[in-house]
Amino acid sequence: MTVARTGVPPRGDARTDGMVDDNGLVKPAWATECWSESDQTELVCRNVLDITHDVKSFVFEAEGGQVFRFVPGQFVTLQFEVDGQQISRCYTISSPPTRPHTLTITVKRVVGGPVSNWLHDHVLPGTRVSALAPLGAFTLSGAPAAKYLFLSAGSGITPVMSMTRTLFDLGSDADILFVHSARTPADIIFRRELEAMPAVMPNIRVVHICEGDYPSERWAGLRGRISTAVLQSLAPDLHERVTFTCGPAPYMSEVRRILEESGYDMRNYYEESFSFETLPTSGQLPQASRDADETPAEPVLEADADSSSVSPVEAVTTYTVEFVKSGRTVACRTDESVLDAALAAGLRPPSSCSQGMCGTCKTTMLSGEVDMQHNGGIRPREVAQNKILICCSRPLSDLRIDG
Ligand code: FES
């Protein structure tokens, strides 16, 4: 008699890598953590999920089977090669840290967007990408509350989805009002999952607002855009809620206007503000933005004298920056970033957001002194180790950089 061996996938099967051990058991959540030894790690795509007609979720597992630790609302910087070019992009983690064996990003395909199309067309189960450790301060952890108001629009849903999934998994009794705006019902990301949550946890209330119908579905819910009247009718207790907002810049500015006009205490307001209004002055278009919809970028103008943040009466000094690994030395003025000077000299150091957020341009300063004005893309312990973000560092002396 042959006894069939069930329940244990054969060794070498893709499903036995990473989160499932050799005995077919899910690894415990206290397994080794990703990024505990290095800021960069290799991920393997485990699954690709169709979320809407133009949005996919990419589920990754750590190549070494480690678990992921992050705070809901944070993002990771992924690095991959597109058409022979190394690209770095920041993506919000849409999965919750309460499901630590996988890390998911959710990406909308944008017409003409090189990276979103590449992801949709080329990333399949088994695809490997590099990822930098999670960063970002738009998180629940700093603002525990009894009542939340989550406001999102379009792809901006991803950080608040991670927050909502986390609160759901933890069985939180917080009163959560989640108001998401979309163009049509077919564009509502995570629609079914969000609609199912209140059935299990009535303290979660989900409201979708659509601008119009989809050809195959007439929208029967709230129509139009977020407004003072809509918000006040949905949340008469607005002033008791802590608000998290993420979406396109015009949407967030409208939300801010509504809240301010309603007399809301803006100390309880948090927003994700990946803005590219201040772009590199080198003439190079930004390579990346967090979850950006890749709308055609406005040409970035060369900086003129008046656009510098250094006062015209302040003397501008020029220092030298030696990039030790590449063996190049470039001139860098005190009114430009080290990254801009490098790009202008034809170097191509890794960079992404150019705003001191993503950590892609992080390197070690071997000697010298800089004025670094970052936006959370580097940790205090890294600063103590002489690491700098060259996109937001201006020289205060001659520099030697490990790049
Ligand atoms: S390029 Fe993002 S922190 Fe420098």
Residues whose N, C-alpha, C, O or C-beta is under 5 A from the ligand:
A	BS01	FES	S351 S352 C353 S354 Q355 G356 M357 C358 G359 T360 C361 G377 L389 C391
